[in-house]
Amino acid sequence: MQDSFSGRATQGSFFEGLFVHSLKASGPFADALRECGYDPRHPKAIYPIEVWNAALEVAWRHCYPGMAREAAYREMGRQLGLGFLRTWMGKVVDMGLPMLGPDRLMARVPSLLALDTFRYDVKVLPLGQRQYRVSIRKDPDAKPDLIAGLLDAGLGRTGVRATTTVTMRNGQDFDVDVSW
């Protein structure tokens, strides 16, 4: 495993969800993932955040070559959400989502959006009935479109069809407005 320059790490279940269950990495795609530090045939429990970031770029090039980066990352966020729910950890989470409902899911977003060991600032602000703003600050690897897609997938499991819009991007800070 490649060393982490930042000391930050992300869960292997996110890799499994996206690259094994959703995108079904094989052939040249799997080879490129191995080159950046993730081997779908030999998964690990934890990976340096740098491997996650590199693997997302590999997925963009291999799975969504004709898409703009933002659109590809949004779709990868959706696929991450759906694939994660097929991991053993995700199956536990998935059992409660339909009963939880969208409003209570939004209240839990700060604890659920722990994609790595770095604790960036996440706030969920109600904007009105069935409308929220997820504000993420001080995220050194800000990926607002990935988060928007992940929110789409999670809210879909609660029985609603959400609209997520990235309303602010500023370096390490971004906002995603959510409604249904």
Buried (B, 14 or more C-beta within 10 A) or exposed (E): EEEBEEEBBBBBBBBBBBBBBBBEBEEEBBEBBBEBBBBBEEBEEBBBBBBBBBBBBBBBEBBBEEBEEBBBBBBBBBBBBBBBBBBEBBEEBBEEBEEBBBBEBBBEBBEBBEBBBBEBEBEBEEEEEBBBBBBBBEBEBBBBBBBBBBBBBBBBBBEBEBEBEBEEBEEBBBBBBBBB
